[in-house]
Amino acid sequence: MILKLSKHEKEMLISEIQKFFYEEHDKEIGIIAAEKVLDFFLENLGSVVYNKALDNAKIWFESKMEDIEFDYDLLYKDVNKL
């Protein structure tokens, strides 16, 4: 699965890849080389990262549902006072 990136996102990531190679390896790479690196990682890691994000979102939603259930239960009136 290849994640779809906007033109702006892709340009930012390519710039970050170029910066990384320069700072970490003292090597300047061009836009095409950086784009190939980006495509490689998107193809090989995209699905893993996407699935992990879904898992994290599910955990977050489940915790919010617990909060909603608790708040909902607080709405009940005490019928023992009747």
mmCIF file of the N, C-alpha and C atoms, coordinates in Angstrom:
data_MODEL
# 
_entry.id   MODEL 
# 
loop_
_atom_site.group_PDB 
_atom_site.id 
_atom_site.type_symbol 
_atom_site.label_atom_id 
_atom_site.label_alt_id 
_atom_site.label_comp_id 
_atom_site.label_asym_id 
_atom_site.label_entity_id 
_atom_site.label_seq_id 
_atom_site.pdbx_PDB_ins_code 
_atom_site.Cartn_x 
_atom_site.Cartn_y 
_atom_site.Cartn_z 
_atom_site.occupancy 
_atom_site.B_iso_or_equiv 
_atom_site.pdbx_formal_charge 
_atom_site.auth_seq_id 
_atom_site.auth_comp_id 
_atom_site.auth_asym_id 
_atom_site.auth_atom_id 
_atom_site.pdbx_PDB_model_num 
ATOM 1   N N  . MET A 1 1  ? 0.846   -1.179 0.000  1.00 0.00 ? 1  MET A N  1 
ATOM 2   C CA . MET A 1 1  ? 0.000   0.000  0.000  1.00 0.00 ? 1  MET A CA 1 
ATOM 3   C C  . MET A 1 1  ? 0.890   1.239  0.000  1.00 0.00 ? 1  MET A C  1 
ATOM 4   N N  . ILE A 1 2  ? 0.656   2.093  -0.944 1.00 0.00 ? 2  ILE A N  1 
ATOM 5   C CA . ILE A 1 2  ? 1.395   3.350  -0.984 1.00 0.00 ? 2  ILE A CA 1 
ATOM 6   C C  . ILE A 1 2  ? 0.472   4.446  -0.487 1.00 0.00 ? 2  ILE A C  1 
ATOM 7   N N  . LEU A 1 3  ? 0.933   5.160  0.523  1.00 0.00 ? 3  LEU A N  1 
ATOM 8   C CA . LEU A 1 3  ? 0.152   6.267  1.054  1.00 0.00 ? 3  LEU A CA 1 
ATOM 9   C C  . LEU A 1 3  ? 0.137   7.401  0.041  1.00 0.00 ? 3  LEU A C  1 
ATOM 10  N N  . LYS A 1 4  ? -0.997  8.037  -0.077 1.00 0.00 ? 4  LYS A N  1 
ATOM 11  C CA . LYS A 1 4  ? -1.124  9.176  -0.982 1.00 0.00 ? 4  LYS A CA 1 
ATOM 12  C C  . LYS A 1 4  ? -0.724  10.441 -0.239 1.00 0.00 ? 4  LYS A C  1 
ATOM 13  N N  . LEU A 1 5  ? 0.220   11.142 -0.795 1.00 0.00 ? 5  LEU A N  1 
ATOM 14  C CA . LEU A 1 5  ? 0.700   12.382 -0.198 1.00 0.00 ? 5  LEU A CA 1 
ATOM 15  C C  . LEU A 1 5  ? 0.367   13.543 -1.121 1.00 0.00 ? 5  LEU A C  1 
ATOM 16  N N  . SER A 1 6  ? 0.096   14.679 -0.530 1.00 0.00 ? 6  SER A N  1 
ATOM 17  C CA . SER A 1 6  ? -0.097  15.882 -1.339 1.00 0.00 ? 6  SER A CA 1 
ATOM 18  C C  . SER A 1 6  ? 1.261   16.301 -1.901 1.00 0.00 ? 6  SER A C  1 
ATOM 19  N N  . LYS A 1 7  ? 1.235   17.160 -2.901 1.00 0.00 ? 7  LYS A N  1 
ATOM 20  C CA . LYS A 1 7  ? 2.478   17.656 -3.489 1.00 0.00 ? 7  LYS A CA 1 
ATOM 21  C C  . LYS A 1 7  ? 3.325   18.345 -2.423 1.00 0.00 ? 7  LYS A C  1 
ATOM 22  N N  . HIS A 1 8  ? 2.670   19.131 -1.586 1.00 0.00 ? 8  HIS A N  1 
ATOM 23  C CA . HIS A 1 8  ? 3.385   19.855 -0.523 1.00 0.00 ? 8  HIS A CA 1 
ATOM 24  C C  . HIS A 1 8  ? 4.020   18.880 0.474  1.00 0.00 ? 8  HIS A C  1 
ATOM 25  N N  . GLU A 1 9  ? 3.269   17.857 0.893  1.00 0.00 ? 9  GLU A N  1 
ATOM 26  C CA . GLU A 1 9  ? 3.805   16.870 1.839  1.00 0.00 ? 9  GLU A CA 1 
ATOM 27  C C  . GLU A 1 9  ? 5.011   16.155 1.240  1.00 0.00 ? 9  GLU A C  1 
ATOM 28  N N  . LYS A 1 10 ? 4.874   15.766 -0.028 1.00 0.00 ? 10 LYS A N  1 
ATOM 29  C CA . LYS A 1 10 ? 5.967   15.057 -0.691 1.00 0.00 ? 10 LYS A CA 1 
ATOM 30  C C  . LYS A 1 10 ? 7.213   15.944 -0.787 1.00 0.00 ? 10 LYS A C  1 
ATOM 31  N N  . GLU A 1 11 ? 7.028   17.200 -1.143 1.00 0.00 ? 11 GLU A N  1 
ATOM 32  C CA . GLU A 1 11 ? 8.163   18.121 -1.237 1.00 0.00 ? 11 GLU A CA 1 
ATOM 33  C C  . GLU A 1 11 ? 8.839   18.303 0.115  1.00 0.00 ? 11 GLU A C  1 
ATOM 34  N N  . MET A 1 12 ? 8.038   18.410 1.175  1.00 0.00 ? 12 MET A N  1 
ATOM 35  C CA . MET A 1 12 ? 8.604   18.560 2.523  1.00 0.00 ? 12 MET A CA 1 
ATOM 36  C C  . MET A 1 12 ? 9.408   17.330 2.915  1.00 0.00 ? 12 MET A C  1 
ATOM 37  N N  . LEU A 1 13 ? 8.862   16.145 2.655  1.00 0.00 ? 13 LEU A N  1 
ATOM 38  C CA . LEU A 1 13 ? 9.556   14.912 3.020  1.00 0.00 ? 13 LEU A CA 1 
ATOM 39  C C  . LEU A 1 13 ? 10.831  14.727 2.206  1.00 0.00 ? 13 LEU A C  1 
ATOM 40  N N  . ILE A 1 14 ? 10.779  15.041 0.936  1.00 0.00 ? 14 ILE A N  1 
ATOM 41  C CA . ILE A 1 14 ? 11.980  14.954 0.099  1.00 0.00 ? 14 ILE A CA 1 
ATOM 42  C C  . ILE A 1 14 ? 13.063  15.881 0.637  1.00 0.00 ? 14 ILE A C  1 
ATOM 43  N N  . SER A 1 15 ? 12.674  17.076 1.016  1.00 0.00 ? 15 SER A N  1 
ATOM 44  C CA . SER A 1 15 ? 13.626  18.023 1.597  1.00 0.00 ? 15 SER A CA 1 
ATOM 45  C C  . SER A 1 15 ? 14.218  17.477 2.896  1.00 0.00 ? 15 SER A C  1 
ATOM 46  N N  . GLU A 1 16 ? 13.384  16.858 3.727  1.00 0.00 ? 16 GLU A N  1 
ATOM 47  C CA . GLU A 1 16 ? 13.870  16.277 4.987  1.00 0.00 ? 16 GLU A CA 1 
ATOM 48  C C  . GLU A 1 16 ? 14.825  15.120 4.729  1.00 0.00 ? 16 GLU A C  1 
ATOM 49  N N  . ILE A 1 17 ? 14.550  14.321 3.708  1.00 0.00 ? 17 ILE A N  1 
ATOM 50  C CA . ILE A 1 17 ? 15.443  13.209 3.360  1.00 0.00 ? 17 ILE A CA 1 
ATOM 51  C C  . ILE A 1 17 ? 16.790  13.754 2.899  1.00 0.00 ? 17 ILE A C  1 
ATOM 52  N N  . GLN A 1 18 ? 16.757  14.782 2.068  1.00 0.00 ? 18 GLN A N  1 
ATOM 53  C CA . GLN A 1 18 ? 18.008  15.397 1.619  1.00 0.00 ? 18 GLN A CA 1 
ATOM 54  C C  . GLN A 1 18 ? 18.798  15.943 2.808  1.00 0.00 ? 18 GLN A C  1 
ATOM 55  N N  . LYS A 1 19 ? 18.102  16.597 3.707  1.00 0.00 ? 19 LYS A N  1 
ATOM 56  C CA . LYS A 1 19 ? 18.739  17.153 4.907  1.00 0.00 ? 19 LYS A CA 1 
ATOM 57  C C  . LYS A 1 19 ? 19.345  16.036 5.758  1.00 0.00 ? 19 LYS A C  1 
ATOM 58  N N  . PHE A 1 20 ? 18.606  14.944 5.928  1.00 0.00 ? 20 PHE A N  1 
ATOM 59  C CA . PHE A 1 20 ? 19.091  13.809 6.709  1.00 0.00 ? 20 PHE A CA 1 
ATOM 60  C C  . PHE A 1 20 ? 20.384  13.248 6.116  1.00 0.00 ? 20 PHE A C  1 
ATOM 61  N N  . PHE A 1 21 ? 20.395  13.001 4.810  1.00 0.00 ? 21 PHE A N  1 
ATOM 62  C CA . PHE A 1 21 ? 21.585  12.441 4.179  1.00 0.00 ? 21 PHE A CA 1 
ATOM 63  C C  . PHE A 1 21 ? 22.785  13.375 4.325  1.00 0.00 ? 21 PHE A C  1 
ATOM 64  N N  . TYR A 1 22 ? 22.526  14.669 4.243  1.00 0.00 ? 22 TYR A N  1 
ATOM 65  C CA . TYR A 1 22 ? 23.630  15.623 4.379  1.00 0.00 ? 22 TYR A CA 1 
ATOM 66  C C  . TYR A 1 22 ? 24.150  15.652 5.816  1.00 0.00 ? 22 TYR A C  1 
ATOM 67  N N  . GLU A 1 23 ? 23.245  15.715 6.787  1.00 0.00 ? 23 GLU A N  1 
ATOM 68  C CA . GLU A 1 23 ? 23.654  15.825 8.190  1.00 0.00 ? 23 GLU A CA 1 
ATOM 69  C C  . GLU A 1 23 ? 24.229  14.527 8.739  1.00 0.00 ? 23 GLU A C  1 
ATOM 70  N N  . GLU A 1 24 ? 23.674  13.395 8.341  1.00 0.00 ? 24 GLU A N  1 
ATOM 71  C CA . GLU A 1 24 ? 24.101  12.113 8.907  1.00 0.00 ? 24 GLU A CA 1 
ATOM 72  C C  . GLU A 1 24 ? 25.226  11.441 8.121  1.00 0.00 ? 24 GLU A C  1 
ATOM 73  N N  . HIS A 1 25 ? 25.271  11.686 6.819  1.00 0.00 ? 25 HIS A N  1 
ATOM 74  C CA . HIS A 1 25 ? 26.248  10.986 5.976  1.00 0.00 ? 25 HIS A CA 1 
ATOM 75  C C  . HIS A 1 25 ? 27.158  11.940 5.207  1.00 0.00 ? 25 HIS A C  1 
ATOM 76  N N  . ASP A 1 26 ? 26.983  13.241 5.452  1.00 0.00 ? 26 ASP A N  1 
ATOM 77  C CA . ASP A 1 26 ? 27.778  14.260 4.765  1.00 0.00 ? 26 ASP A CA 1 
ATOM 78  C C  . ASP A 1 26 ? 27.731  14.056 3.252  1.00 0.00 ? 26 ASP A C  1 
ATOM 79  N N  . LYS A 1 27 ? 26.529  13.714 2.771  1.00 0.00 ? 27 LYS A N  1 
ATOM 80  C CA . LYS A 1 27 ? 26.340  13.432 1.348  1.00 0.00 ? 27 LYS A CA 1 
ATOM 81  C C  . LYS A 1 27 ? 25.120  14.188 0.851  1.00 0.00 ? 27 LYS A C  1 
ATOM 82  N N  . GLU A 1 28 ? 25.310  14.914 -0.234 1.00 0.00 ? 28 GLU A N  1 
ATOM 83  C CA . GLU A 1 28 ? 24.182  15.609 -0.846 1.00 0.00 ? 28 GLU A CA 1 
ATOM 84  C C  . GLU A 1 28 ? 23.545  14.683 -1.871 1.00 0.00 ? 28 GLU A C  1 
ATOM 85  N N  . ILE A 1 29 ? 22.228  14.545 -1.785 1.00 0.00 ? 29 ILE A N  1 
ATOM 86  C CA . ILE A 1 29 ? 21.517  13.756 -2.791 1.00 0.00 ? 29 ILE A CA 1 
ATOM 87  C C  . ILE A 1 29 ? 20.498  14.673 -3.464 1.00 0.00 ? 29 ILE A C  1 
ATOM 88  N N  . GLY A 1 30 ? 20.204  14.347 -4.702 1.00 0.00 ? 30 GLY A N  1 
ATOM 89  C CA . GLY A 1 30 ? 19.271  15.158 -5.465 1.00 0.00 ? 30 GLY A CA 1 
ATOM 90  C C  . GLY A 1 30 ? 17.823  14.818 -5.159 1.00 0.00 ? 30 GLY A C  1 
ATOM 91  N N  . ILE A 1 31 ? 16.955  15.562 -5.796 1.00 0.00 ? 31 ILE A N  1 
ATOM 92  C CA . ILE A 1 31 ? 15.515  15.378 -5.588 1.00 0.00 ? 31 ILE A CA 1 
ATOM 93  C C  . ILE A 1 31 ? 15.073  13.991 -6.033 1.00 0.00 ? 31 ILE A C  1 
ATOM 94  N N  . ILE A 1 32 ? 15.579  13.523 -7.173 1.00 0.00 ? 32 ILE A N  1 
ATOM 95  C CA . ILE A 1 32 ? 15.164  12.212 -7.690 1.00 0.00 ? 32 ILE A CA 1 
ATOM 96  C C  . ILE A 1 32 ? 15.602  11.102 -6.744 1.00 0.00 ? 32 ILE A C  1 
ATOM 97  N N  . ALA A 1 33 ? 16.829  11.166 -6.256 1.00 0.00 ? 33 ALA A N  1 
ATOM 98  C CA . ALA A 1 33 ? 17.315  10.145 -5.318 1.00 0.00 ? 33 ALA A CA 1 
ATOM 99  C C  . ALA A 1 33 ? 16.511  10.178 -4.025 1.00 0.00 ? 33 ALA A C  1 
ATOM 100 N N  . ALA A 1 34 ? 16.235  11.370 -3.527 1.00 0.00 ? 34 ALA A N  1 
ATOM 101 C CA . ALA A 1 34 ? 15.450  11.490 -2.291 1.00 0.00 ? 34 ALA A CA 1 
ATOM 102 C C  . ALA A 1 34 ? 14.033  10.975 -2.504 1.00 0.00 ? 34 ALA A C  1 
ATOM 103 N N  . GLU A 1 35 ? 13.486  11.224 -3.686 1.00 0.00 ? 35 GLU A N  1 
ATOM 104 C CA . GLU A 1 35 ? 12.140  10.725 -3.993 1.00 0.00 ? 35 GLU A CA 1 
ATOM 105 C C  . GLU A 1 35 ? 12.122  9.200  -4.053 1.00 0.00 ? 35 GLU A C  1 
ATOM 106 N N  . LYS A 1 36 ? 13.186  8.597  -4.566 1.00 0.00 ? 36 LYS A N  1 
ATOM 107 C CA . LYS A 1 36 ? 13.282  7.133  -4.591 1.00 0.00 ? 36 LYS A CA 1 
ATOM 108 C C  . LYS A 1 36 ? 13.349  6.569  -3.174 1.00 0.00 ? 36 LYS A C  1 
ATOM 109 N N  . VAL A 1 37 ? 14.090  7.239  -2.302 1.00 0.00 ? 37 VAL A N  1 
ATOM 110 C CA . VAL A 1 37 ? 14.153  6.815  -0.894 1.00 0.00 ? 37 VAL A CA 1 
ATOM 111 C C  . VAL A 1 37 ? 12.765  6.907  -0.272 1.00 0.00 ? 37 VAL A C  1 
ATOM 112 N N  . LEU A 1 38 ? 12.082  8.012  -0.504 1.00 0.00 ? 38 LEU A N  1 
ATOM 113 C CA . LEU A 1 38 ? 10.731  8.193  0.024  1.00 0.00 ? 38 LEU A CA 1 
ATOM 114 C C  . LEU A 1 38 ? 9.802   7.107  -0.493 1.00 0.00 ? 38 LEU A C  1 
ATOM 115 N N  . ASP A 1 39 ? 9.822   6.853  -1.800 1.00 0.00 ? 39 ASP A N  1 
ATOM 116 C CA . ASP A 1 39 ? 8.963   5.821  -2.387 1.00 0.00 ? 39 ASP A CA 1 
ATOM 117 C C  . ASP A 1 39 ? 9.266   4.449  -1.795 1.00 0.00 ? 39 ASP A C  1 
ATOM 118 N N  . PHE A 1 40 ? 10.550  4.153  -1.585 1.00 0.00 ? 40 PHE A N  1 
ATOM 119 C CA . PHE A 1 40 ? 10.935  2.873  -0.989 1.00 0.00 ? 40 PHE A CA 1 
ATOM 120 C C  . PHE A 1 40 ? 10.304  2.700  0.389  1.00 0.00 ? 40 PHE A C  1 
ATOM 121 N N  . PHE A 1 41 ? 10.438  3.729  1.222  1.00 0.00 ? 41 PHE A N  1 
ATOM 122 C CA . PHE A 1 41 ? 9.895   3.623  2.573  1.00 0.00 ? 41 PHE A CA 1 
ATOM 123 C C  . PHE A 1 41 ? 8.375   3.599  2.576  1.00 0.00 ? 41 PHE A C  1 
ATOM 124 N N  . LEU A 1 42 ? 7.757   4.362  1.704  1.00 0.00 ? 42 LEU A N  1 
ATOM 125 C CA . LEU A 1 42 ? 6.293   4.336  1.640  1.00 0.00 ? 42 LEU A CA 1 
ATOM 126 C C  . LEU A 1 42 ? 5.795   2.961  1.211  1.00 0.00 ? 42 LEU A C  1 
ATOM 127 N N  . GLU A 1 43 ? 6.456   2.359  0.233  1.00 0.00 ? 43 GLU A N  1 
ATOM 128 C CA . GLU A 1 43 ? 6.057   1.038  -0.249 1.00 0.00 ? 43 GLU A CA 1 
ATOM 129 C C  . GLU A 1 43 ? 6.292   -0.041 0.800  1.00 0.00 ? 43 GLU A C  1 
ATOM 130 N N  . ASN A 1 44 ? 7.404   0.048  1.515  1.00 0.00 ? 44 ASN A N  1 
ATOM 131 C CA . ASN A 1 44 ? 7.788   -1.019 2.434  1.00 0.00 ? 44 ASN A CA 1 
ATOM 132 C C  . ASN A 1 44 ? 7.318   -0.816 3.863  1.00 0.00 ? 44 ASN A C  1 
ATOM 133 N N  . LEU A 1 45 ? 7.087   0.417  4.264  1.00 0.00 ? 45 LEU A N  1 
ATOM 134 C CA . LEU A 1 45 ? 6.662   0.686  5.634  1.00 0.00 ? 45 LEU A CA 1 
ATOM 135 C C  . LEU A 1 45 ? 5.270   1.287  5.722  1.00 0.00 ? 45 LEU A C  1 
ATOM 136 N N  . GLY A 1 46 ? 4.758   1.758  4.608  1.00 0.00 ? 46 GLY A N  1 
ATOM 137 C CA . GLY A 1 46 ? 3.471   2.452  4.611  1.00 0.00 ? 46 GLY A CA 1 
ATOM 138 C C  . GLY A 1 46 ? 2.355   1.664  5.261  1.00 0.00 ? 46 GLY A C  1 
ATOM 139 N N  . SER A 1 47 ? 2.209   0.393  4.889  1.00 0.00 ? 47 SER A N  1 
ATOM 140 C CA . SER A 1 47 ? 1.128   -0.429 5.439  1.00 0.00 ? 47 SER A CA 1 
ATOM 141 C C  . SER A 1 47 ? 1.309   -0.677 6.928  1.00 0.00 ? 47 SER A C  1 
ATOM 142 N N  . VAL A 1 48 ? 2.543   -0.883 7.345  1.00 0.00 ? 48 VAL A N  1 
ATOM 143 C CA . VAL A 1 48 ? 2.815   -1.129 8.762  1.00 0.00 ? 48 VAL A CA 1 
ATOM 144 C C  . VAL A 1 48 ? 2.458   0.105  9.589  1.00 0.00 ? 48 VAL A C  1 
ATOM 145 N N  . VAL A 1 49 ? 2.893   1.264  9.132  1.00 0.00 ? 49 VAL A N  1 
ATOM 146 C CA . VAL A 1 49 ? 2.611   2.511  9.848  1.00 0.00 ? 49 VAL A CA 1 
ATOM 147 C C  . VAL A 1 49 ? 1.115   2.804  9.834  1.00 0.00 ? 49 VAL A C  1 
ATOM 148 N N  . TYR A 1 50 ? 0.479   2.585  8.691  1.00 0.00 ? 50 TYR A N  1 
ATOM 149 C CA . TYR A 1 50 ? -0.962  2.806  8.565  1.00 0.00 ? 50 TYR A CA 1 
ATOM 150 C C  . TYR A 1 50 ? -1.732  1.921  9.545  1.00 0.00 ? 50 TYR A C  1 
ATOM 151 N N  . ASN A 1 51 ? -1.390  0.637  9.581  1.00 0.00 ? 51 ASN A N  1 
ATOM 152 C CA . ASN A 1 51 ? -2.073  -0.291 10.489 1.00 0.00 ? 51 ASN A CA 1 
ATOM 153 C C  . ASN A 1 51 ? -1.838  0.075  11.950 1.00 0.00 ? 51 ASN A C  1 
ATOM 154 N N  . LYS A 1 52 ? -0.628  0.487  12.283 1.00 0.00 ? 52 LYS A N  1 
ATOM 155 C CA . LYS A 1 52 ? -0.330  0.892  13.660 1.00 0.00 ? 52 LYS A CA 1 
ATOM 156 C C  . LYS A 1 52 ? -1.144  2.131  14.029 1.00 0.00 ? 52 LYS A C  1 
ATOM 157 N N  . ALA A 1 53 ? -1.288  3.055  13.096 1.00 0.00 ? 53 ALA A N  1 
ATOM 158 C CA . ALA A 1 53 ? -2.101  4.249  13.349 1.00 0.00 ? 53 ALA A CA 1 
ATOM 159 C C  . ALA A 1 53 ? -3.558  3.861  13.589 1.00 0.00 ? 53 ALA A C  1 
ATOM 160 N N  . LEU A 1 54 ? -4.064  2.890  12.821 1.00 0.00 ? 54 LEU A N  1 
ATOM 161 C CA . LEU A 1 54 ? -5.433  2.414  13.048 1.00 0.00 ? 54 LEU A CA 1 
ATOM 162 C C  . LEU A 1 54 ? -5.569  1.783  14.429 1.00 0.00 ? 54 LEU A C  1 
ATOM 163 N N  . ASP A 1 55 ? -4.580  0.982  14.829 1.00 0.00 ? 55 ASP A N  1 
ATOM 164 C CA . ASP A 1 55 ? -4.610  0.372  16.167 1.00 0.00 ? 55 ASP A CA 1 
ATOM 165 C C  . ASP A 1 55 ? -4.645  1.445  17.246 1.00 0.00 ? 55 ASP A C  1 
ATOM 166 N N  . ASN A 1 56 ? -3.816  2.465  17.091 1.00 0.00 ? 56 ASN A N  1 
ATOM 167 C CA . ASN A 1 56 ? -3.784  3.554  18.071 1.00 0.00 ? 56 ASN A CA 1 
ATOM 168 C C  . ASN A 1 56 ? -5.094  4.317  18.099 1.00 0.00 ? 56 ASN A C  1 
ATOM 169 N N  . ALA A 1 57 ? -5.683  4.550  16.933 1.00 0.00 ? 57 ALA A N  1 
ATOM 170 C CA . ALA A 1 57 ? -6.970  5.251  16.869 1.00 0.00 ? 57 ALA A CA 1 
ATOM 171 C C  . ALA A 1 57 ? -8.060  4.420  17.535 1.00 0.00 ? 57 ALA A C  1 
ATOM 172 N N  . LYS A 1 58 ? -8.030  3.107  17.328 1.00 0.00 ? 58 LYS A N  1 
ATOM 173 C CA . LYS A 1 58 ? -9.025  2.224  17.944 1.00 0.00 ? 58 LYS A CA 1 
ATOM 174 C C  . LYS A 1 58 ? -8.931  2.290  19.466 1.00 0.00 ? 58 LYS A C  1 
ATOM 175 N N  . ILE A 1 59 ? -7.717  2.239  19.989 1.00 0.00 ? 59 ILE A N  1 
ATOM 176 C CA . ILE A 1 59 ? -7.521  2.325  21.441 1.00 0.00 ? 59 ILE A CA 1 
ATOM 177 C C  . ILE A 1 59 ? -8.047  3.655  21.964 1.00 0.00 ? 59 ILE A C  1 
ATOM 178 N N  . TRP A 1 60 ? -7.770  4.744  21.247 1.00 0.00 ? 60 TRP A N  1 
ATOM 179 C CA . TRP A 1 60 ? -8.245  6.067  21.659 1.00 0.00 ? 60 TRP A CA 1 
ATOM 180 C C  . TRP A 1 60 ? -9.769  6.109  21.657 1.00 0.00 ? 60 TRP A C  1 
ATOM 181 N N  . PHE A 1 61 ? -10.393 5.603  20.575 1.00 0.00 ? 61 PHE A N  1 
ATOM 182 C CA . PHE A 1 61 ? -11.855 5.610  20.497 1.00 0.00 ? 61 PHE A CA 1 
ATOM 183 C C  . PHE A 1 61 ? -12.481 4.746  21.588 1.00 0.00 ? 61 PHE A C  1 
ATOM 184 N N  . GLU A 1 62 ? -11.864 3.603  21.868 1.00 0.00 ? 62 GLU A N  1 
ATOM 185 C CA . GLU A 1 62 ? -12.392 2.738  22.924 1.00 0.00 ? 62 GLU A CA 1 
ATOM 186 C C  . GLU A 1 62 ? -12.346 3.440  24.274 1.00 0.00 ? 62 GLU A C  1 
ATOM 187 N N  . SER A 1 63 ? -11.278 4.168  24.552 1.00 0.00 ? 63 SER A N  1 
ATOM 188 C CA . SER A 1 63 ? -11.200 4.888  25.831 1.00 0.00 ? 63 SER A CA 1 
ATOM 189 C C  . SER A 1 63 ? -12.247 5.993  25.883 1.00 0.00 ? 63 SER A C  1 
ATOM 190 N N  . LYS A 1 64 ? -12.498 6.650  24.759 1.00 0.00 ? 64 LYS A N  1 
ATOM 191 C CA . LYS A 1 64 ? -13.529 7.695  24.725 1.00 0.00 ? 64 LYS A CA 1 
ATOM 192 C C  . LYS A 1 64 ? -14.914 7.090  24.907 1.00 0.00 ? 64 LYS A C  1 
ATOM 193 N N  . MET A 1 65 ? -15.135 5.899  24.347 1.00 0.00 ? 65 MET A N  1 
ATOM 194 C CA . MET A 1 65 ? -16.429 5.229  24.511 1.00 0.00 ? 65 MET A CA 1 
ATOM 195 C C  . MET A 1 65 ? -16.663 4.869  25.977 1.00 0.00 ? 65 MET A C  1 
ATOM 196 N N  . GLU A 1 66 ? -15.611 4.466  26.671 1.00 0.00 ? 66 GLU A N  1 
ATOM 197 C CA . GLU A 1 66 ? -15.744 4.185  28.103 1.00 0.00 ? 66 GLU A CA 1 
ATOM 198 C C  . GLU A 1 66 ? -16.155 5.445  28.850 1.00 0.00 ? 66 GLU A C  1 
ATOM 199 N N  . ASP A 1 67 ? -15.549 6.571  28.484 1.00 0.00 ? 67 ASP A N  1 
ATOM 200 C CA . ASP A 1 67 ? -15.913 7.848  29.109 1.00 0.00 ? 67 ASP A CA 1 
ATOM 201 C C  . ASP A 1 67 ? -17.370 8.190  28.828 1.00 0.00 ? 67 ASP A C  1 
ATOM 202 N N  . ILE A 1 68 ? -17.800 7.972  27.591 1.00 0.00 ? 68 ILE A N  1 
ATOM 203 C CA . ILE A 1 68 ? -19.185 8.277  27.219 1.00 0.00 ? 68 ILE A CA 1 
ATOM 204 C C  . ILE A 1 68 ? -20.150 7.387  27.987 1.00 0.00 ? 68 ILE A C  1 
ATOM 205 N N  . GLU A 1 69 ? -19.824 6.097  28.093 1.00 0.00 ? 69 GLU A N  1 
ATOM 206 C CA . GLU A 1 69 ? -20.688 5.182  28.842 1.00 0.00 ? 69 GLU A CA 1 
ATOM 207 C C  . GLU A 1 69 ? -20.797 5.619  30.299 1.00 0.00 ? 69 GLU A C  1 
ATOM 208 N N  . PHE A 1 70 ? -19.686 6.019  30.892 1.00 0.00 ? 70 PHE A N  1 
ATOM 209 C CA . PHE A 1 70 ? -19.703 6.478  32.275 1.00 0.00 ? 70 PHE A CA 1 
ATOM 210 C C  . PHE A 1 70 ? -20.580 7.718  32.408 1.00 0.00 ? 70 PHE A C  1 
ATOM 211 N N  . ASP A 1 71 ? -20.369 8.687  31.520 1.00 0.00 ? 71 ASP A N  1 
ATOM 212 C CA . ASP A 1 71 ? -21.173 9.918  31.554 1.00 0.00 ? 71 ASP A CA 1 
ATOM 213 C C  . ASP A 1 71 ? -22.651 9.616  31.321 1.00 0.00 ? 71 ASP A C  1 
ATOM 214 N N  . TYR A 1 72 ? -22.930 8.700  30.434 1.00 0.00 ? 72 TYR A N  1 
ATOM 215 C CA . TYR A 1 72 ? -24.309 8.322  30.142 1.00 0.00 ? 72 TYR A CA 1 
ATOM 216 C C  . TYR A 1 72 ? -24.971 7.728  31.384 1.00 0.00 ? 72 TYR A C  1 
ATOM 217 N N  . ASP A 1 73 ? -24.267 6.857  32.070 1.00 0.00 ? 73 ASP A N  1 
ATOM 218 C CA . ASP A 1 73 ? -24.814 6.240  33.283 1.00 0.00 ? 73 ASP A CA 1 
ATOM 219 C C  . ASP A 1 73 ? -25.106 7.281  34.362 1.00 0.00 ? 73 ASP A C  1 
ATOM 220 N N  . LEU A 1 74 ? -24.350 8.353  34.391 1.00 0.00 ? 74 LEU A N  1 
ATOM 221 C CA . LEU A 1 74 ? -24.586 9.416  35.373 1.00 0.00 ? 74 LEU A CA 1 
ATOM 222 C C  . LEU A 1 74 ? -25.912 10.140 35.136 1.00 0.00 ? 74 LEU A C  1 
ATOM 223 N N  . LEU A 1 75 ? -26.466 10.018 33.954 1.00 0.00 ? 75 LEU A N  1 
ATOM 224 C CA . LEU A 1 75 ? -27.724 10.691 33.624 1.00 0.00 ? 75 LEU A CA 1 
ATOM 225 C C  . LEU A 1 75 ? -28.940 10.018 34.262 1.00 0.00 ? 75 LEU A C  1 
ATOM 226 N N  . TYR A 1 76 ? -28.789 8.772  34.657 1.00 0.00 ? 76 TYR A N  1 
ATOM 227 C CA . TYR A 1 76 ? -29.925 8.059  35.250 1.00 0.00 ? 76 TYR A CA 1 
ATOM 228 C C  . TYR A 1 76 ? -30.334 8.707  36.571 1.00 0.00 ? 76 TYR A C  1 
ATOM 229 N N  . LYS A 1 77 ? -31.630 8.754  36.795 1.00 0.00 ? 77 LYS A N  1 
ATOM 230 C CA . LYS A 1 77 ? -32.196 9.281  38.038 1.00 0.00 ? 77 LYS A CA 1 
ATOM 231 C C  . LYS A 1 77 ? -32.274 8.148  39.053 1.00 0.00 ? 77 LYS A C  1 
ATOM 232 N N  . ASP A 1 78 ? -32.111 8.495  40.302 1.00 0.00 ? 78 ASP A N  1 
ATOM 233 C CA . ASP A 1 78 ? -32.227 7.514  41.380 1.00 0.00 ? 78 ASP A CA 1 
ATOM 234 C C  . ASP A 1 78 ? -33.708 7.247  41.625 1.00 0.00 ? 78 ASP A C  1 
ATOM 235 N N  . VAL A 1 79 ? -34.165 6.056  41.253 1.00 0.00 ? 79 VAL A N  1 
ATOM 236 C CA . VAL A 1 79 ? -35.586 5.723  41.405 1.00 0.00 ? 79 VAL A CA 1 
ATOM 237 C C  . VAL A 1 79 ? -35.905 5.228  42.810 1.00 0.00 ? 79 VAL A C  1 
ATOM 238 N N  . ASN A 1 80 ? -34.895 5.002  43.620 1.00 0.00 ? 80 ASN A N  1 
ATOM 239 C CA . ASN A 1 80 ? -35.131 4.535  44.987 1.00 0.00 ? 80 ASN A CA 1 
ATOM 240 C C  . ASN A 1 80 ? -35.679 5.640  45.878 1.00 0.00 ? 80 ASN A C  1 
ATOM 241 N N  . LYS A 1 81 ? -35.584 6.880  45.441 1.00 0.00 ? 81 LYS A N  1 
ATOM 242 C CA . LYS A 1 81 ? -36.083 7.999  46.239 1.00 0.00 ? 81 LYS A CA 1 
ATOM 243 C C  . LYS A 1 81 ? -37.577 8.203  46.043 1.00 0.00 ? 81 LYS A C  1 
ATOM 244 N N  . LEU A 1 82 ? -38.191 7.494  45.132 1.00 0.00 ? 82 LEU A N  1 
ATOM 245 C CA . LEU A 1 82 ? -39.625 7.681  44.868 1.00 0.00 ? 82 LEU A CA 1 
ATOM 246 C C  . LEU A 1 82 ? -40.478 7.086  45.950 1.00 0.00 ? 82 LEU A C  1 
# 
